[in-house]
Amino acid sequence: MAFVLIGLLGTRLKNGGGLWAVVAEGLALVWGLYVALSEMGAPLPYHDVSFVWFGLPNGTNFAMGTLVSPLGALMLLVVNGVGLLVVVYSLEYMGHEEGLPRYYAELMLFLTAMNALVLADNYLEFVLFWELVGVCSYLLIGFFWKKPEAAAAAKKAFLVTRVGDVMFFIGIFVFFTAFAGVVDPHAVLYPGTSCPGASVGGGLPWACAGFTFTTPNANSATTFLPAGIVAQNANPWLMGFGGVMILGGAVGKSAQFPLHPWLPDAMEGPTTVSALIHAATMVAAGIYLLAITAIFLGFTEITSLIILAIGGFTSFFAGTMGVVAPDIKRVIAYSTISQLGYMAMAVGASSLVSDVSGTFVGPGAAMFHLFTHAFFKALLFLAAGSVIHVVGTQDLFKMGGLRKYMPVTATTMLVGALALSGIPPFSGFFSKDDLLGLTYAAAQADAVAWPFFALALLAVFLTALYIFRLVFLAFSGDRYRGAPPSAPHPGAAGTHPPTDPHEPSWIMRGPLVILAALSVAAGFLPLLPAFRGLLPGLSWGLFGFTYTGSGWIFSTPDLVISAISLGLALLGLTTAWRLWGNGRVYALPAAGPLPRIHGVLLHRYYIDDAYDAFGRSVILGIARGFAWIDRYVIDGTIHGFEEVFSGISTRGRKLQTGLVSNYASWVILGLVVLVAFFLFVVPHLSGILGGG
């Protein structure tokens, strides 16, 4: 409703419709809280309301509807909680920009698509809103469309994620085909429809149910298909292929290796958009896809291992680039890629443990980290936005000493950094501890997972190193290294700063304080048994102690993992202090391997260059080949026919002289030919063919 209102009347509304956006998103959060509270501890956690969108003669139906589930309710809190704070923050941050009605309308459509996506009750509906999320991200990343870099970044995000989307479509088709006839014995037919494959007892094949995740139009405690049905299928190779294709969709949306290059460039959009995309919407959709697939279908053992491997490698790989990035927003962007790798690794680990043990382990650890990450990542981006807003640059080396000018921003940024690094009592410690413990269990189940568990541990050190490098370069020391620019920084919201930096107003500082509080409190919420019901498979732990709801259980391996993780985080923090603390700026030695490594990391391992070269040599070469066929074979054939008929018409036109005597001659000649034909040819043919 806000999208339509602002889209039609935004130019007539105050702040371009920003206040209406705040009201609408506030109501959405209230509704999300109601849904989540209703879902906590519900004996029947799946609530489906759907109808047949269209049906085929063979009894296959395609449905549209809503499914309220524990994970969906959790995502409503994440999307609308962060969304509301971002919209409020935008009132000042974007207040001086052109095109505010367009900005708020696109923001409202983006949030609408995410709310609908997490409530979709089947893959087909999921895809529709999945694509709408992609379109909205394209529009918002390219909001500063007059900047060539922003336009290029928007196109890059759209094209790279399309690769994953095609894979996602293929995976859906595989699962649709493979499980169309699998029957749920408890399902009820849609009113007014019939299904040839329905059993006498009321069972309903998945195809007739509209491929819904749970029983259509019913409250249920179970999913439609049996848990882990993919792993139990008789064709493991086909099921593995389908699962890898689903993973491809998540890799594109969640910027996992090798489809990660779009996310750092997406920083060309407004910082508010960066916060929303990185914390609660687009990239979270990819992890949510993996989580619901793990619950409603499952993955084969090999697919689970691939998911774990990609996630574990991505967490380390992105962290190495974050250590050298000079742009404050890009450091946080690489952090997002790394943390998404952790989440994907946790989904793979939970599925791998399920496949090996035969007991279903839900993706609760991954979703818990998604939940906590949403708050401290939004906090980091919005705190960075406050800095950019007042200093007019995103270059970390033109900052420094900002703590004395911006104490609230500095403190909240520190809270976000501590949470991201996994240092107690901040929320990131608890969620990261859970997923590392789960990955350790997966490595015990399958030895192939050990290297990726090790990479995930190394990523803990890198995380603390790059985020505290950012904190120290921007806020520590007594000297501000920047200078007031003569004009606003292109694409940065707000006016250029005065002689000294200063805190923004409380419209921007308020969301920072709230997010800082959530970055602490969110880690303790699983202590509430009702809230833990939103996180299937979660084992909340604290230095070896695991809370089960009925008591505490101690595990020595969990204690060792917690100690190692905390030690690596503190090592990263102290290393960052030695190199960049108190206003120091570490200078690389002129000789040795470090400058070369630094160059490789700054150029992102030259992966973007490799993709560009592949596009120019292979893709463009193929396109030129098809262009030649189109121009000379297809068009040449058509033009050849044109020339033939043109020649015939030209010669035929010469017969039309306009002289009556010529036309009379042709009539007489035609009569002579007809007479000769009937006198000589027809009798001969009658003798051959018979007749009188």
C-alpha positions in Angstrom: 0.0 0.0 0.0 2.8 2.4 0.8 4.5 1.5 -2.5 1.4 2.4 -4.4 0.7 5.6 -2.4 4.3 6.9 -2.6 4.7 5.9 -6.2 1.6 7.8 -7.3 1.6 10.8 -4.9 5.2 10.9 -3.6 6.0 14.3 -5.2 3.1 15.8 -3.2 4.0 14.2 0.1 6.4 15.6 2.7 9.9 14.2 2.6 9.0 12.4 -0.6 6.7 10.0 1.3 9.3 9.1 3.9 7.0 9.5 6.9 4.4 7.3 5.2 7.1 4.7 4.6 8.0 4.8 8.3 4.3 4.3 9.3 3.8 1.4 6.8 7.0 -0.4 7.9 6.1 0.2 11.5 2.8 -1.5 11.0 4.5 -4.4 9.2 6.8 -4.9 12.2 3.9 -4.9 14.6 2.2 -7.6 12.4 5.5 -9.5 12.2 5.8 -9.5 16.0 2.3 -10.8 16.3 3.0 -13.6 13.9 6.2 -14.5 15.6 4.7 -14.5 19.1 1.8 -16.7 17.9 4.3 -19.1 16.3 6.6 -19.5 19.4 5.9 -22.8 20.9 2.9 -23.5 18.7 2.0 -27.2 18.7 1.1 -27.0 15.0 3.8 -24.7 13.6 2.8 -24.8 9.9 -0.2 -22.8 9.0 -1.1 -22.8 5.3 -3.8 -20.9 3.4 -3.7 -21.4 -0.3 -5.8 -21.7 -3.5 -5.3 -23.3 -6.9 -3.8 -20.7 -9.2 -4.2 -22.8 -12.3 -4.4 -26.5 -12.9 -3.5 -28.9 -15.7 -5.7 -31.7 -17.2 -3.6 -34.4 -15.6 -4.5 -33.2 -12.1 -1.4 -31.2 -11.5 -2.2 -27.9 -9.7 -0.1 -24.8 -9.1 -1.0 -23.0 -5.9 -0.6 -19.5 -4.5 -0.9 -18.9 -0.8 0.8 -18.1 2.5 2.7 -20.4 4.9 3.4 -19.2 8.4 6.3 -21.3 9.7 8.9 -20.9 12.5 11.6 -19.8 10.0 9.2 -17.5 8.2 8.2 -15.9 11.5 11.8 -15.3 12.4 12.5 -13.7 9.0 9.5 -11.4 9.5 11.2 -10.1 12.6 14.5 -9.7 10.8 13.2 -8.0 7.6 10.8 -5.6 9.3 12.9 -4.9 12.4 15.9 -3.8 10.3 13.7 -2.4 7.6 12.0 0.0 10.0 15.3 1.3 11.5 16.7 1.8 8.0 13.6 3.8 6.8 13.8 6.0 9.9 17.6 6.5 9.4 16.8 7.5 5.8 14.8 10.5 6.8 17.9 12.4 7.5 20.6 10.5 5.6 18.7 10.8 2.3 17.0 14.1 3.1 19.1 16.2 0.7 19.0 13.7 -2.3 17.0 14.1 -5.5 14.3 11.5 -6.3 13.1 10.7 -2.8 9.7 9.5 -3.9 11.4 7.0 -6.2 13.7 5.9 -3.4 11.0 5.3 -0.8 8.7 3.7 -3.4 11.4 1.2 -4.4 12.3 0.6 -0.7 8.7 -0.3 0.1 8.4 -2.6 -2.9 11.7 -4.3 -1.9 10.4 -4.9 1.7 7.0 -6.1 0.2 8.8 -8.7 -1.9 10.9 -9.9 1.1 7.8 -10.3 3.3 6.0 -12.2 0.6 9.0 -14.4 -0.1 9.3 -15.6 3.4 5.6 -16.4 3.5 5.5 -18.3 0.1 4.1 -21.8 0.5 5.6 -23.3 -2.6 8.7 -22.9 -4.9 6.8 -21.4 -7.8 5.5 -18.5 -5.7 8.9 -18.3 -4.0 10.5 -17.7 -7.4 8.1 -14.9 -8.3 9.0 -12.8 -5.3 12.7 -14.0 -5.5 12.8 -12.3 -8.9 11.0 -9.2 -7.6 13.7 -8.9 -4.9 16.3 -9.0 -7.6 14.6 -6.3 -9.7 14.3 -4.0 -6.6 17.9 -4.5 -5.7 18.9 -3.5 -9.3 16.8 -0.3 -8.9 18.2 0.6 -5.5 21.8 -0.2 -6.2 21.5 2.0 -9.2 19.7 4.8 -7.4 22.4 7.3 -8.2 21.9 6.5 -11.9 23.8 9.6 -13.1 27.0 8.0 -11.7 28.4 5.5 -14.3 29.8 3.4 -11.4 26.4 3.0 -9.9 24.7 2.1 -13.2 27.4 -0.5 -13.9 27.2 -1.9 -10.3 23.4 -2.3 -10.7 23.8 -4.2 -14.0 26.5 -6.3 -12.6 24.4 -7.4 -9.6 21.4 -8.1 -11.9 23.5 -10.2 -14.4 25.5 -12.2 -11.9 22.5 -13.2 -9.8 20.8 -14.2 -13.1 23.3 -17.0 -13.4 22.2 -18.4 -10.0 18.6 -17.9 -10.8 18.8 -20.1 -13.9 20.3 -22.8 -11.8 17.6 -22.4 -9.2 14.9 -22.8 -11.9 16.6 -26.1 -13.1 16.7 -27.4 -9.5 12.9 -26.6 -9.1 12.1 -28.5 -12.3 14.1 -31.5 -11.2 12.3 -31.7 -7.8 8.9 -31.0 -9.4 9.4 -33.9 -11.8 11.0 -36.4 -9.3 8.4 -36.0 -6.5 5.2 -35.1 -8.3 3.5 -38.4 -7.3 4.7 -38.6 -3.7 1.6 -38.8 -1.5 0.9 -37.2 1.9 -1.6 -39.6 3.6 -3.0 -36.7 5.7 -3.6 -34.1 3.0 -7.0 -32.7 2.1 -8.1 -31.9 -1.4 -8.7 -28.3 -2.5 -12.5 -27.6 -2.5 -13.9 -28.1 -6.0 -10.9 -29.9 -7.4 -10.1 -33.6 -8.0 -6.9 -35.5 -8.2 -6.5 -38.8 -10.2 -3.7 -39.9 -7.9 -5.5 -39.3 -4.6 -5.7 -42.3 -2.3 -9.0 -43.7 -0.9 -8.0 -42.4 2.6 -7.7 -38.8 1.4 -4.0 -38.8 0.5 -2.9 -36.2 -2.0 0.1 -36.3 -4.3 2.5 -33.3 -4.2 1.6 -32.3 -7.7 -2.1 -32.2 -6.9 -1.4 -30.2 -3.7 0.1 -27.4 -5.8 3.7 -28.4 -4.7 3.0 -26.7 -1.3 5.6 -27.2 1.4 3.0 -28.4 3.9 -0.5 -29.7 3.8 -2.7 -27.1 1.9 -5.3 -25.2 3.8 -4.5 -26.9 7.1 -2.6 -26.5 10.4 0.1 -29.1 10.6 3.1 -30.2 12.7 4.8 -31.9 9.7 6.0 -30.9 6.3 4.1 -32.3 3.2 7.0 -34.6 2.1 8.8 -36.8 4.6 11.9 -35.3 6.1 15.0 -35.9 4.1 13.1 -37.4 1.2 15.8 -36.3 -1.3 18.5 -38.3 0.5 16.1 -41.4 0.5 15.3 -41.1 -3.3 16.4 -44.1 -5.4 18.3 -41.8 -7.9 21.0 -40.1 -5.8 22.7 -38.5 -8.8 19.6 -36.8 -10.0 18.8 -35.7 -6.5 22.3 -34.4 -6.0 22.1 -32.5 -9.3 18.8 -30.9 -8.2 20.2 -29.9 -4.8 23.3 -28.4 -6.4 21.1 -26.3 -8.7 19.1 -25.1 -5.8 22.5 -24.2 -4.2 23.4 -22.2 -7.3 20.4 -19.9 -6.7 21.6 -19.3 -3.1 25.2 -18.8 -4.2 24.0 -16.0 -6.6 21.7 -14.2 -4.2 24.0 -14.6 -1.1 27.2 -13.8 -3.0 29.0 -17.0 -2.3 32.1 -17.9 -4.2 32.3 -17.9 -7.2 29.3 -15.6 -7.8 30.4 -13.1 -5.2 31.8 -10.2 -7.3 28.5 -8.2 -7.5 28.3 -7.6 -3.7 31.3 -5.3 -3.1 30.3 -3.2 -6.2 26.8 -2.9 -4.8 28.3 -0.3 -2.4 27.7 2.3 -5.1 24.1 2.5 -3.9 23.1 4.6 -0.8 24.5 3.3 2.5 20.9 2.7 3.7 20.3 0.3 0.8 23.6 -1.4 1.5 22.5 -1.9 5.1 19.2 -3.4 4.1 20.6 -5.7 1.3 23.5 -6.9 3.5 21.6 -7.4 6.7 18.0 -8.4 6.2 16.8 -8.8 2.6 18.5 -9.9 -0.6 21.5 -11.8 0.7 19.4 -13.3 3.5 17.0 -14.7 0.9 19.7 -17.1 -0.4 20.4 -18.6 3.1 16.6 -18.8 3.7 16.3 -20.8 0.5 18.9 -23.3 1.6 17.2 -23.5 5.1 13.7 -24.2 3.8 15.0 -26.7 1.2 16.8 -28.5 4.0 13.6 -28.7 6.0 11.0 -29.4 3.3 13.1 -31.6 0.9 16.6 -32.2 2.2 19.9 -32.6 0.5 21.9 -35.6 -0.4 25.2 -36.3 1.5 27.4 -35.1 -1.4 25.3 -31.9 -1.9 25.5 -31.2 1.8 29.3 -31.5 1.7 29.4 -29.2 -1.3 27.3 -26.6 0.5 29.6 -26.9 3.6 32.7 -26.6 1.4 31.6 -23.5 -0.5 30.5 -21.8 2.7 33.7 -22.6 4.6 35.9 -21.5 1.8 33.9 -18.3 1.2 34.2 -17.3 4.9 38.0 -17.4 4.6 38.3 -16.1 1.0 36.2 -12.9 1.6 38.0 -12.2 4.9 41.4 -12.0 3.1 40.1 -9.2 0.9 38.5 -7.3 3.7 41.9 -6.9 5.4 43.2 -4.6 2.6 40.1 -2.7 1.4 40.6 1.1 1.8 36.8 1.8 1.4 34.9 1.7 4.7 31.8 0.3 3.1 33.7 -2.3 1.1 35.3 -3.7 4.2 31.9 -4.3 5.7 30.7 -5.7 2.3 33.5 -8.4 2.4 32.5 -9.0 6.0 29.0 -9.8 4.7 30.3 -12.3 2.2 32.4 -14.0 4.8 29.5 -14.2 7.3 27.1 -15.5 4.6 29.7 -18.2 4.1 29.4 -19.2 7.7 25.6 -19.5 7.4 25.9 -21.6 4.2 28.5 -23.8 5.9 26.1 -24.3 8.9 23.2 -25.4 6.6 25.5 -27.9 4.9 26.8 -29.1 8.2 23.3 -29.7 9.6 22.3 -31.6 6.5 25.5 -33.6 6.5 25.0 -34.6 10.1 21.3 -35.5 9.3 22.3 -37.7 6.3 25.0 -39.5 8.2 23.2 -40.0 11.5 19.7 -40.6 10.0 18.3 -38.1 12.6 17.1 -34.8 11.2 19.1 -31.8 12.4 17.4 -28.5 11.5 19.3 -25.4 10.1 18.7 -23.5 13.4 22.4 -22.6 13.9 22.6 -21.0 10.4 19.3 -19.1 11.0 20.5 -18.0 14.5 23.6 -16.5 12.9 21.4 -14.9 10.2 19.3 -13.4 13.0 22.1 -11.9 15.1 24.1 -10.9 12.0 21.2 -8.8 10.7 21.4 -6.5 13.7 25.2 -6.0 14.0 25.7 -5.8 10.2 22.9 -3.2 9.9 24.6 -1.4 12.8 28.0 -1.4 11.1 26.6 -0.1 7.8 24.5 2.7 9.4 27.4 3.7 11.6 29.6 3.9 8.5 26.9 5.9 6.9 27.0 8.4 9.8 30.7 8.8 9.2 30.3 9.2 5.4 27.5 11.7 6.0 29.7 14.1 8.0 33.2 13.6 6.5 32.1 13.3 2.9 34.4 10.4 2.0 34.5 6.6 2.2 38.3 6.4 2.3 39.5 5.0 5.6 42.9 6.7 5.3 41.2 10.1 5.1 39.5 9.6 8.5 41.1 9.0 11.9 40.5 10.6 15.4 36.7 10.6 14.9 36.0 9.2 18.3 36.3 12.6 20.0 34.0 14.2 17.4 31.4 11.3 17.1 31.3 9.4 20.4 27.9 7.8 19.9 28.8 6.6 16.4 32.2 5.4 17.6 30.7 3.4 20.5 28.0 1.8 18.5 30.5 0.9 15.7 32.7 -0.7 18.5 29.7 -2.8 19.6 29.1 -3.9 16.1 32.7 -4.8 15.7 32.8 -6.8 18.9 29.6 -8.7 17.9 31.0 -9.5 14.4 34.2 -10.7 15.9 32.4 -13.2 18.2 33.6 -11.7 21.5 31.2 -12.4 24.5 28.8 -11.2 25.7 27.9 -9.8 22.2 25.5 -11.8 20.1 27.9 -12.9 17.4 29.8 -15.0 19.9 26.8 -17.3 20.6 25.7 -17.7 17.0 29.2 -18.2 15.7 30.0 -20.7 18.5 26.9 -22.7 17.6 27.7 -23.0 13.9 31.4 -23.8 14.6 30.3 -26.6 16.9 27.9 -28.0 14.4 30.6 -27.9 11.7 33.0 -29.8 14.0 30.3 -32.5 14.3 30.0 -32.6 10.5 33.8 -33.0 10.2 33.6 -36.0 12.6 30.8 -37.5 10.4 32.8 -36.9 7.2 36.6 -36.3 7.2 36.3 -34.3 3.9 34.8 -31.4 6.0 37.9 -30.9 8.2 39.8 -28.5 5.8 36.7 -26.2 5.6 36.3 -26.3 9.4 39.9 -25.1 9.6 39.3 -22.3 7.1 36.3 -21.2 9.1 38.5 -21.0 12.2 41.0 -18.9 10.3 38.2 -16.7 9.2 37.5 -15.9 12.9 41.0 -14.3 13.1 40.6 -12.4 9.8 37.2 -11.1 10.9 38.5 -9.4 14.0 41.6 -8.2 12.1 39.7 -6.4 9.3 36.8 -5.0 11.3 39.1 -3.5 14.0 41.4 -2.2 11.3 38.3 -0.3 10.2 37.5 0.9 13.7 41.1 2.0 14.5 41.7 3.7 11.2 38.4 5.7 11.4 38.1 6.5 15.1 41.4 6.0 17.0 44.1 8.6 17.4 44.1 12.3 18.2 44.4 13.6 14.6 41.7 13.8 11.9 43.5 13.0 8.7 40.8 14.2 6.4 39.9 17.7 5.2 36.5 19.3 4.6 35.7 18.8 0.9 34.7 21.8 -1.3 31.6 20.0 -2.5 29.6 17.0 -1.4 31.0 13.6 -2.1 29.3 12.2 -5.2 26.7 9.7 -4.2 27.1 10.4 -0.5 23.9 11.7 1.2 24.0 14.9 3.1 25.9 18.1 3.0 29.6 18.6 3.1 31.1 18.8 6.7 32.2 21.9 8.5 35.7 22.3 9.7 35.4 19.6 12.3 33.3 16.4 11.9 30.3 16.1 14.2 27.6 13.7 15.2 24.5 13.5 13.0 21.1 14.2 14.6 19.3 11.7 16.8 17.2 10.6 13.8 20.3 8.8 12.7 21.8 8.1 16.0 18.6 6.6 17.5 18.7 3.6 15.1 22.3 3.1 15.9 21.7 2.9 19.7 18.7 0.5 19.2 20.8 -1.8 16.9 23.6 -1.8 19.4 21.3 -2.9 22.1 19.9 -5.7 19.8 23.5 -6.7 19.0 23.9 -7.6 22.6 20.4 -8.9 23.5 19.8 -11.1 20.4 22.4 -13.6 21.5 20.5 -14.5 24.7 17.1 -14.9 23.2 17.4 -18.7 22.7 17.4 -19.0 26.5 13.7 -18.5 26.1 12.2 -21.9 25.1 9.5 -20.3 23.1 11.9 -18.3 21.0 14.1 -21.4 20.5 11.1 -22.9 18.7 11.7 -20.6 15.8 15.2 -22.1 15.3 14.9 -25.8 14.6 18.0 -27.8 15.5 19.7 -25.0 17.5 21.9 -25.9 20.5 22.6 -22.7 22.4 25.9 -22.9 24.2 28.3 -21.0 26.4 31.9 -22.2 26.8 31.1 -25.9 26.6 27.7 -25.8 28.3 24.7 -26.4 26.1 21.2 -25.4 27.2 18.6 -28.0 26.3 15.6 -26.4 27.9 15.6 -29.0 30.7 19.1 -28.3 31.9 22.7 -27.7 31.0 24.9 -30.3 29.3 28.7 -29.9 29.3 30.9 -30.9 26.3 34.7 -30.6 26.3 35.0 -30.3 22.5 32.5 -27.4 22.6 34.6 -25.7 25.3 37.8 -26.2 23.3 36.1 -24.7 20.1 34.9 -21.7 22.1 38.3 -21.1 23.6 40.0 -21.4 20.2 37.5 -19.1 18.5 37.7 -16.5 21.3 41.5 -16.7 21.3 41.7 -16.2 17.5 39.3 -13.2 17.7 41.4 -11.6 20.5 44.5 -12.3 18.4 43.0 -10.5 15.4 42.0 -7.5 17.6 45.4 -7.1 19.2 47.1 -7.5 15.8 44.9 -4.7 14.4 45.8 -2.5 17.4 49.5 -3.1 16.8 49.3 -2.1 13.1 46.6 0.6 13.1 45.7 1.5 16.7 46.1 4.9 18.2 46.3 6.7 14.9 49.0 4.5 13.4 48.8 3.6 9.7 50.8 0.5 8.9 53.1 0.8 5.9 54.1 -2.2 3.9 57.8 -2.9 3.5 59.1 -2.0 0.0 60.7 -5.5 -0.5 59.3 -8.9 0.1 56.2 -10.8 -0.8 53.7 -8.6 1.1 53.3 -5.9 -1.6 52.6 -8.5 -4.2 50.1 -10.3 -2.0 48.5 -6.9 -1.1 48.1 -6.2 -4.8 46.5 -9.5 -5.5 44.0 -8.9 -2.6 43.3 -5.3 -3.8 42.5 -6.7 -7.2 40.2 -9.3 -5.6 42.4 -12.2 -6.8 41.8 -10.9 -10.4 38.5 -12.8 -10.5 36.6 -9.8 -11.9 39.3 -9.4 -14.6 39.0 -13.1 -15.4 35.2 -12.8 -15.7 35.7 -9.8 -18.0 38.2 -11.6 -20.1 35.9 -14.6 -20.3 33.1 -12.3 -21.4 35.2 -10.6 -24.0 36.8 -13.7 -25.5 34.3 -16.5 -25.0 30.8 -15.0 -24.6 31.5 -12.2 -27.1 33.0 -14.7 -29.5 30.0 -16.9 -29.3 27.7 -13.8 -29.7 29.7 -12.8 -32.8 29.3 -16.3 -34.3 25.6 -16.2 -33.8 25.5 -12.7 -35.2 27.3 -14.0 -38.4 24.8 -16.8 -38.7 21.9 -14.3 -38.2 23.3 -11.9 -40.7 24.6 -14.1 -43.5 22.7 -17.4 -43.1 19.2 -16.5 -41.8 19.1 -12.9 -43.3 21.0 -14.1 -46.4 18.5 -16.8 -47.1 15.6 -14.4 -46.7 17.3 -11.8 -48.9 18.0 -14.5 -51.5 14.3 -15.3 -51.7 13.6 -11.6 -51.9 15.9 -11.3 -54.9 14.4 -14.4 -56.7 10.9 -13.1 -56.3 12.0 -9.6 -57.2 13.5 -10.9 -60.5 10.4 -12.9 -61.3 8.2 -9.9 -60.7 10.5 -7.6 -62.7 10.3 -10.0 -65.7 6.5 -10.5 -65.3 6.1 -6.7 -65.2 7.5 -6.5 -68.7 4.6 -8.6 -70.0 2.2 -5.9 -68.9 2.7 -3.5 -71.9 -0.7 -1.8 -71.9 -1.2 -2.6 -75.7 -4.6 -4.3 -76.5 -3.1 -6.1 -79.6 -0.5 -7.8 -77.3 -3.1 -9.0 -74.9 -5.2 -10.3 -77.9 -2.2 -12.2 -79.2 -1.7 -13.9 -75.8 -5.4 -14.8 -75.6 -5.2 -16.4 -79.1 -2.0 -18.3 -78.2 -3.7 -19.6 -75.0 -6.7 -20.9 -77.0 -4.4 -22.6 -79.5 -2.6 -24.3 -76.6 -5.8 -25.5 -75.0 -7.2 -26.9 -78.3 -4.0 -28.8 -78.9 -4.1 -30.1 -75.4 -7.6 -31.5 -75.7 -7.1 -32.9 -79.2 -3.8 -34.6 -78.7 -2.9 -34.9 -75.0 -6.2 -35.8 -73.4 -7.0 -38.8 -75.6 -3.5 -40.1 -75.0 -3.9 -39.8 -71.3 -7.3 -41.5 -71.4 -5.8 -44.5 -73.1 -3.2 -44.8 -70.3 -5.4 -44.0 -67.3 -8.6 -45.5 -68.6 -12.0 -43.8 -69.2 -14.2 -42.8 -72.1 
